């Protein structure tokens, strides 16, 4: 674990200390690495898993020194195979898509730092949705993604109809959802769903290098880009231009923004600290 004494008011660990179905680590370069740890169920979702993921995302939001968050599944066979039909029995008025799953997805999208899905193997159903909710998807060449709920007459309730057309386009999204077929690595990369695809044997090394570069960038400015893009998806060009100026002004005097200007004047690479 990293020791960041410059943030005395930040929590040193998530409040809930019982981690039954997740693993996590905070690396020295500021990455909160989260692993869905249900390999015996191909990392399928349970409400317990969603509660633990929510606590970890809340932890990341409260720690200014966390520069990025990664999500991956235990092993290489599955990122997340979807709902565990034997582990998603809700407690009445406590656990449901509305009270647990939806807040988690919204928290993931709202996190003011990059969120990267590290996808090996299957990302199906709600697993596909969680990966789609992340900002960047780094994938291995054994990738298989999609949503076969149409083949079981199961309705959508986890954001597929919002995420999929925005990432891969309306026509491709509808075709995948209506047929229930899966995409493999080449198509996922071509469609824009996968940002990068590497051979499985090289995946960890390549992903670590990619993420390390992200942690060297100005974290708050990256969060501003996230905010701007999400806003522009729902607003006109005129409103989006005004919003860009508003958000840029908000981050104009961060320490990293000042460092960027100093580095330019001094003709040297910038050294960003994330705030």
VENURBEL-V533814 format. One record per run of one state. SS is the DSSP state (H for helix, E for strand, L for the rest). FROM is the first residue (numbers start at 1). LEN is the number of residues. If there is no record, write none. Layout:
((SS;FROM;LEN) (SS;FROM;LEN))
//
This chain:
((L;1;21) (E;22;5) (L;27;4) (E;31;6) (L;37;2) (H;39;3) (L;42;3) (E;45;1) (L;46;1) (H;47;16) (L;63;5) (E;68;6) (L;74;4) (E;78;3) (L;81;2) (E;83;1) (L;84;13) (H;97;14) (L;111;3) (E;114;6) (L;120;2) (E;122;3) (L;125;1) (H;126;8) (L;134;2) (E;136;5) (L;141;3) (E;144;3) (L;147;2) (H;149;4) (L;153;7) (H;160;9) (L;169;1) (H;170;10) (L;180;2) (E;182;3) (H;185;7) (L;192;4) (E;196;3) (L;199;1) (H;200;16) (L;216;3) (H;219;14) (L;233;4) (H;237;14) (L;251;4) (H;255;12) (L;267;9))
//
